[in-house]
Amino acid sequence: MRTDRGWKRFYAAGWFVSGLVAVAAAHQWRARMAALEDRLAEAERVREEVLRRRVAEEQLRIARELHDSLTHSISVVTMQAGVAAHLARKRGEEVPVALSAIQEAAGDAARELRETLSVLRRDDQANGYGLDDLPRLLARSSHAGIEPRLRVSGERRPVPPEVDSAAYRIVQEALTNVARHAGGAEARVVVEYAVDAVTVRVDDDGRVLPSADGRSRPGLGLVGMRERTTALGGELSAGHRPDGGFSVVARLPLGGPAEVSA
């Protein structure tokens, strides 16, 4: 009888020791897994930091190349246009509208180049064009044979810099497409302010001009507009209007860039 009790105690002690060993092993396994997860997270952080550094270096390289290749050419264009305008005034002649447009466009190109370089250099200051610059953009577009009109609806309010810049660029690209593909046309630009979004709309009544070989080729303008809109979590629609012409509508939420990347 005592022998049976002894074996039972022995077995119980064995099970107890086995349980302690199992608990210790599980605890050690969890500790190792936690350490492995920490190392993996640290490796991921290091990888992302290296990628960010490489992107920043590439941006600086592009900025330098843009500065070297474009600044001189734009300066030459501005200088030559200024000389031509000066000579015209000196002879008592009226400065041609096209020449004035060249001067203005060259100055704007220089400003846009500086803005691009500041973005590439990761300048966080909001230096650039926005919705307040649309009247000037439309006035400049009239030199390209477009008859633009601007209408603003809703309560005007300050918007995030990235939304402000994207809205301006979308309107600018849409008007460029009108001048390039629709010839002399009337363009209607509408800016609608809502509580949670800003919507820009550009409608034209022009007809699509054929290319030299009679074929219609899609450009990169719509791609760029869609990328700007999607980056901010917005929606863009573009297409031919039932009564003729083309329409571009971009809705940009005021919440800023989208958190989820594709």
C-alpha positions as a Markdown table, in Angstrom:
| # | Residue | x | y | z |
|---|---|---|---|---|
| 1 | Met | 0.0 | 0.0 | 0.0 |
| 2 | Arg | 2.8 | 2.3 | 0.9 |
| 3 | Thr | 4.5 | 1.4 | -2.3 |
| 4 | Asp | 1.5 | 2.5 | -4.4 |
| 5 | Arg | 1.3 | 5.8 | -2.5 |
| 6 | Gly | 5.0 | 6.3 | -3.1 |
| 7 | Trp | 4.6 | 5.7 | -6.8 |
| 8 | Lys | 1.7 | 8.1 | -7.0 |
| 9 | Arg | 3.7 | 10.8 | -5.2 |
| 10 | Phe | 6.5 | 10.1 | -7.5 |
| 11 | Tyr | 4.3 | 10.5 | -10.6 |
| 12 | Ala | 2.7 | 13.6 | -9.2 |
| 13 | Ala | 6.1 | 15.2 | -8.6 |
| 14 | Gly | 7.1 | 14.2 | -12.1 |
| 15 | Trp | 4.0 | 15.8 | -13.6 |
| 16 | Phe | 4.6 | 18.9 | -11.4 |
| 17 | Val | 8.2 | 19.2 | -12.5 |
| 18 | Ser | 7.2 | 18.6 | -16.2 |
| 19 | Gly | 4.6 | 21.4 | -15.9 |
| 20 | Leu | 7.2 | 23.8 | -14.5 |
| 21 | Val | 9.6 | 22.9 | -17.3 |
| 22 | Ala | 6.8 | 23.4 | -19.9 |
| 23 | Val | 5.9 | 26.8 | -18.4 |
| 24 | Ala | 9.6 | 27.9 | -18.3 |
| 25 | Ala | 10.1 | 26.7 | -21.9 |
| 26 | Ala | 7.0 | 28.6 | -23.0 |
| 27 | His | 8.1 | 31.7 | -21.3 |
| 28 | Gln | 11.6 | 31.4 | -22.8 |
| 29 | Trp | 10.0 | 30.9 | -26.3 |
| 30 | Arg | 7.8 | 34.0 | -25.9 |
| 31 | Ala | 10.9 | 36.0 | -24.8 |
| 32 | Arg | 12.8 | 34.8 | -27.8 |
| 33 | Met | 9.9 | 35.6 | -30.2 |
| 34 | Ala | 9.6 | 39.1 | -28.6 |
| 35 | Ala | 13.3 | 39.7 | -29.1 |
| 36 | Leu | 13.1 | 38.4 | -32.7 |
| 37 | Glu | 10.1 | 40.8 | -33.4 |
| 38 | Asp | 12.1 | 43.7 | -31.9 |
| 39 | Arg | 15.1 | 42.9 | -34.1 |
| 40 | Leu | 12.8 | 42.6 | -37.2 |
| 41 | Ala | 11.1 | 46.0 | -36.3 |
| 42 | Glu | 14.5 | 47.6 | -35.8 |
| 43 | Ala | 15.7 | 46.2 | -39.2 |
| 44 | Glu | 12.6 | 47.6 | -40.9 |
| 45 | Arg | 13.2 | 51.0 | -39.3 |
| 46 | Val | 16.8 | 51.0 | -40.5 |
| 47 | Arg | 15.7 | 50.0 | -44.0 |
| 48 | Glu | 13.1 | 52.7 | -44.2 |
| 49 | Glu | 15.6 | 55.3 | -43.0 |
| 50 | Val | 18.1 | 54.2 | -45.6 |
| 51 | Leu | 15.4 | 54.4 | -48.3 |
| 52 | Arg | 14.4 | 57.9 | -47.1 |
| 53 | Arg | 18.0 | 59.0 | -47.2 |
| 54 | Arg | 18.5 | 57.7 | -50.7 |
| 55 | Val | 15.3 | 59.4 | -51.9 |
| 56 | Ala | 16.5 | 62.7 | -50.3 |
| 57 | Glu | 19.8 | 62.4 | -52.1 |
| 58 | Glu | 18.1 | 61.6 | -55.4 |
| 59 | Gln | 15.9 | 64.6 | -54.9 |
| 60 | Leu | 18.8 | 66.9 | -54.3 |
| 61 | Arg | 20.6 | 65.5 | -57.4 |
| 62 | Ile | 17.5 | 66.2 | -59.6 |
| 63 | Ala | 17.2 | 69.7 | -58.1 |
| 64 | Arg | 20.8 | 70.5 | -59.0 |
| 65 | Glu | 20.3 | 69.2 | -62.6 |
| 66 | Leu | 17.1 | 71.1 | -63.0 |
| 67 | His | 18.7 | 74.3 | -61.7 |
| 68 | Asp | 21.7 | 73.9 | -64.1 |
| 69 | Ser | 19.7 | 73.0 | -67.2 |
| 70 | Leu | 16.7 | 75.2 | -66.9 |
| 71 | Thr | 17.6 | 78.4 | -65.0 |
| 72 | His | 20.0 | 79.6 | -67.6 |
| 73 | Ser | 17.6 | 79.0 | -70.5 |
| 74 | Ile | 14.8 | 80.7 | -68.8 |
| 75 | Ser | 17.0 | 83.7 | -67.9 |
| 76 | Val | 18.0 | 84.0 | -71.5 |
| 77 | Val | 14.4 | 84.0 | -72.7 |
| 78 | Thr | 13.4 | 86.6 | -70.2 |
| 79 | Met | 16.4 | 88.8 | -71.1 |
| 80 | Gln | 15.8 | 88.6 | -74.8 |
| 81 | Ala | 12.1 | 89.3 | -74.4 |
| 82 | Gly | 13.0 | 92.3 | -72.3 |
| 83 | Val | 15.4 | 93.6 | -74.8 |
| 84 | Ala | 12.9 | 93.2 | -77.6 |
| 85 | Ala | 10.3 | 95.1 | -75.6 |
| 86 | His | 12.7 | 97.9 | -74.8 |
| 87 | Leu | 13.7 | 98.3 | -78.4 |
| 88 | Ala | 10.0 | 98.4 | -79.4 |
| 89 | Arg | 9.3 | 101.2 | -76.9 |
| 90 | Lys | 12.5 | 103.0 | -77.9 |
| 91 | Arg | 11.2 | 103.1 | -81.6 |
| 92 | Gly | 7.9 | 104.4 | -80.3 |
| 93 | Glu | 6.2 | 101.1 | -81.3 |
| 94 | Glu | 3.6 | 99.3 | -79.2 |
| 95 | Val | 5.0 | 96.2 | -77.5 |
| 96 | Pro | 3.3 | 93.1 | -79.1 |
| 97 | Val | 0.9 | 91.2 | -76.8 |
| 98 | Ala | 2.7 | 88.0 | -77.6 |
| 99 | Leu | 6.0 | 89.4 | -76.4 |
| 100 | Ser | 4.5 | 90.6 | -73.2 |
| 101 | Ala | 3.0 | 87.1 | -72.7 |
| 102 | Ile | 6.5 | 85.6 | -73.3 |
| 103 | Gln | 8.0 | 87.8 | -70.6 |
| 104 | Glu | 5.2 | 87.0 | -68.1 |
| 105 | Ala | 5.4 | 83.3 | -68.9 |
| 106 | Ala | 9.1 | 83.2 | -68.5 |
| 107 | Gly | 8.8 | 84.9 | -65.1 |
| 108 | Asp | 6.2 | 82.4 | -64.0 |
| 109 | Ala | 8.4 | 79.6 | -65.3 |
| 110 | Ala | 11.3 | 80.8 | -63.2 |
| 111 | Arg | 9.0 | 81.0 | -60.1 |
| 112 | Glu | 7.7 | 77.5 | -60.7 |
| 113 | Leu | 11.2 | 76.2 | -61.1 |
| 114 | Arg | 12.1 | 77.7 | -57.7 |
| 115 | Glu | 9.0 | 76.1 | -56.2 |
| 116 | Thr | 9.9 | 72.8 | -57.7 |
| 117 | Leu | 13.4 | 73.0 | -56.3 |
| 118 | Ser | 12.2 | 73.9 | -52.9 |
| 119 | Val | 9.9 | 70.9 | -52.9 |
| 120 | Leu | 12.7 | 68.6 | -54.0 |
| 121 | Arg | 14.8 | 70.0 | -51.2 |
| 122 | Arg | 12.0 | 69.1 | -48.8 |
| 123 | Asp | 11.2 | 72.7 | -47.9 |
| 124 | Asp | 8.1 | 72.5 | -45.7 |
| 125 | Gln | 7.2 | 76.1 | -46.2 |
| 126 | Ala | 4.1 | 76.7 | -48.3 |
| 127 | Asn | 5.6 | 78.7 | -51.0 |
| 128 | Gly | 3.8 | 78.3 | -54.3 |
| 129 | Tyr | 0.6 | 78.9 | -56.2 |
| 130 | Gly | -2.9 | 78.4 | -54.8 |
| 131 | Leu | -6.5 | 79.1 | -55.4 |
| 132 | Asp | -6.0 | 82.9 | -54.8 |
| 133 | Asp | -3.8 | 82.9 | -57.9 |
| 134 | Leu | -6.5 | 81.6 | -60.3 |
| 135 | Pro | -7.6 | 85.0 | -61.6 |
| 136 | Arg | -4.0 | 85.7 | -62.7 |
| 137 | Leu | -3.8 | 82.2 | -64.3 |
| 138 | Leu | -7.0 | 82.8 | -66.2 |
| 139 | Ala | -5.8 | 86.2 | -67.4 |
| 140 | Arg | -2.6 | 84.6 | -68.7 |
| 141 | Ser | -4.6 | 81.8 | -70.4 |
| 142 | Ser | -6.5 | 84.4 | -72.4 |
| 143 | His | -3.2 | 85.0 | -74.3 |
| 144 | Ala | -3.4 | 81.4 | -75.5 |
| 145 | Gly | -6.7 | 81.8 | -77.3 |
| 146 | Ile | -8.9 | 80.7 | -74.4 |
| 147 | Glu | -11.8 | 82.6 | -73.1 |
| 148 | Pro | -11.8 | 81.7 | -69.4 |
| 149 | Arg | -14.4 | 82.6 | -66.8 |
| 150 | Leu | -14.1 | 82.0 | -63.1 |
| 151 | Arg | -16.9 | 81.4 | -60.6 |
| 152 | Val | -16.5 | 80.7 | -56.9 |
| 153 | Ser | -19.3 | 79.2 | -54.8 |
| 154 | Gly | -19.6 | 78.5 | -51.1 |
| 155 | Glu | -17.9 | 80.2 | -48.2 |
| 156 | Arg | -14.2 | 80.8 | -49.0 |
| 157 | Arg | -11.9 | 79.6 | -46.3 |
| 158 | Pro | -8.2 | 78.8 | -45.9 |
| 159 | Val | -7.4 | 75.3 | -47.1 |
| 160 | Pro | -4.4 | 73.0 | -46.4 |
| 161 | Pro | -1.3 | 74.0 | -48.5 |
| 162 | Glu | -1.2 | 70.7 | -50.3 |
| 163 | Val | -4.9 | 71.0 | -51.3 |
| 164 | Asp | -4.4 | 74.6 | -52.3 |
| 165 | Ser | -1.5 | 73.8 | -54.5 |
| 166 | Ala | -3.1 | 70.7 | -56.0 |
| 167 | Ala | -6.3 | 72.6 | -56.9 |
| 168 | Tyr | -4.3 | 75.3 | -58.7 |
| 169 | Arg | -2.2 | 72.7 | -60.6 |
| 170 | Ile | -5.3 | 70.8 | -61.7 |
| 171 | Val | -7.0 | 73.9 | -63.1 |
| 172 | Gln | -3.7 | 74.9 | -64.7 |
| 173 | Glu | -3.3 | 71.5 | -66.4 |
| 174 | Ala | -6.9 | 71.5 | -67.5 |
| 175 | Leu | -6.6 | 74.9 | -69.1 |
| 176 | Thr | -3.3 | 73.8 | -70.8 |
| 177 | Asn | -5.2 | 70.8 | -72.3 |
| 178 | Val | -7.9 | 73.2 | -73.6 |
| 179 | Ala | -5.3 | 75.4 | -75.3 |
| 180 | Arg | -3.5 | 72.4 | -76.7 |
| 181 | His | -6.3 | 70.1 | -77.8 |
| 182 | Ala | -9.4 | 72.3 | -78.2 |
| 183 | Gly | -8.1 | 75.4 | -80.0 |
| 184 | Gly | -9.9 | 78.6 | -79.3 |
| 185 | Ala | -12.6 | 77.7 | -76.8 |
| 186 | Glu | -14.5 | 79.1 | -73.9 |
| 187 | Ala | -13.5 | 77.6 | -70.5 |
| 188 | Arg | -15.5 | 77.8 | -67.4 |
| 189 | Val | -13.7 | 77.3 | -64.1 |
| 190 | Val | -15.7 | 76.7 | -61.0 |
| 191 | Val | -14.4 | 76.5 | -57.4 |
| 192 | Glu | -16.8 | 75.1 | -54.9 |
| 193 | Tyr | -16.1 | 75.3 | -51.2 |
| 194 | Ala | -17.8 | 72.8 | -48.9 |
| 195 | Val | -17.4 | 71.9 | -45.3 |
| 196 | Asp | -15.2 | 68.9 | -45.9 |
| 197 | Ala | -13.8 | 69.4 | -49.4 |
| 198 | Val | -13.0 | 71.8 | -52.2 |
| 199 | Thr | -14.1 | 70.9 | -55.7 |
| 200 | Val | -12.6 | 72.4 | -58.9 |
| 201 | Arg | -14.3 | 72.0 | -62.2 |
| 202 | Val | -13.1 | 73.1 | -65.7 |
| 203 | Asp | -15.5 | 72.8 | -68.6 |
| 204 | Asp | -14.8 | 73.8 | -72.2 |
| 205 | Asp | -16.9 | 73.9 | -75.4 |
| 206 | Gly | -14.1 | 73.3 | -77.8 |
| 207 | Arg | -13.6 | 70.5 | -80.3 |
| 208 | Val | -10.7 | 68.1 | -80.1 |
| 209 | Leu | -8.0 | 69.1 | -82.6 |
| 210 | Pro | -6.5 | 66.1 | -84.5 |
| 211 | Ser | -2.8 | 65.5 | -84.4 |
| 212 | Ala | -0.5 | 65.7 | -87.5 |
| 213 | Asp | -1.2 | 62.1 | -88.4 |
| 214 | Gly | -4.9 | 62.3 | -87.7 |
| 215 | Arg | -4.7 | 60.2 | -84.5 |
| 216 | Ser | -5.7 | 61.2 | -81.0 |
| 217 | Arg | -3.1 | 60.4 | -78.4 |
| 218 | Pro | -3.8 | 60.6 | -74.7 |
| 219 | Gly | -1.3 | 62.8 | -72.9 |
| 220 | Leu | 0.1 | 62.8 | -69.4 |
| 221 | Gly | -1.9 | 65.7 | -68.2 |
| 222 | Leu | -4.9 | 63.6 | -67.0 |
| 223 | Val | -2.5 | 61.1 | -65.4 |
| 224 | Gly | -0.9 | 63.9 | -63.4 |
| 225 | Met | -4.2 | 65.4 | -62.3 |
| 226 | Arg | -5.4 | 62.0 | -61.2 |
| 227 | Glu | -2.2 | 61.3 | -59.3 |
| 228 | Arg | -2.5 | 64.7 | -57.5 |
| 229 | Thr | -6.1 | 64.0 | -56.6 |
| 230 | Thr | -5.6 | 60.4 | -55.4 |
| 231 | Ala | -2.6 | 61.4 | -53.3 |
| 232 | Leu | -4.9 | 63.6 | -51.3 |
| 233 | Gly | -7.6 | 61.0 | -51.0 |
| 234 | Gly | -9.9 | 62.7 | -53.5 |
| 235 | Glu | -11.8 | 61.8 | -56.7 |
| 236 | Leu | -11.3 | 63.0 | -60.2 |
| 237 | Ser | -13.6 | 62.5 | -63.2 |
| 238 | Ala | -12.8 | 63.6 | -66.8 |
| 239 | Gly | -14.5 | 63.0 | -70.1 |
| 240 | His | -16.4 | 64.5 | -73.0 |
| 241 | Arg | -19.5 | 66.4 | -72.3 |
| 242 | Pro | -22.8 | 65.3 | -74.0 |
| 243 | Asp | -23.3 | 68.8 | -75.6 |
| 244 | Gly | -19.7 | 69.0 | -76.8 |
| 245 | Gly | -16.4 | 69.9 | -75.2 |
| 246 | Phe | -14.6 | 68.4 | -72.3 |
| 247 | Ser | -15.0 | 68.4 | -68.5 |
| 248 | Val | -12.6 | 67.9 | -65.6 |
| 249 | Val | -13.9 | 67.7 | -62.0 |
| 250 | Ala | -11.7 | 67.1 | -59.0 |
| 251 | Arg | -13.0 | 66.8 | -55.4 |
| 252 | Leu | -10.2 | 67.4 | -52.9 |
| 253 | Pro | -11.0 | 66.6 | -49.2 |
| 254 | Leu | -9.7 | 69.0 | -46.6 |
| 255 | Gly | -8.4 | 66.3 | -44.4 |
| 256 | Gly | -4.9 | 66.2 | -46.2 |
| 257 | Pro | -3.1 | 63.4 | -47.8 |
| 258 | Ala | -4.4 | 59.9 | -47.8 |
| 259 | Glu | -3.0 | 57.6 | -45.1 |
| 260 | Val | -3.3 | 54.4 | -47.1 |
| 261 | Ser | -0.9 | 53.9 | -49.9 |
| 262 | Ala | -1.6 | 51.6 | -52.9 |
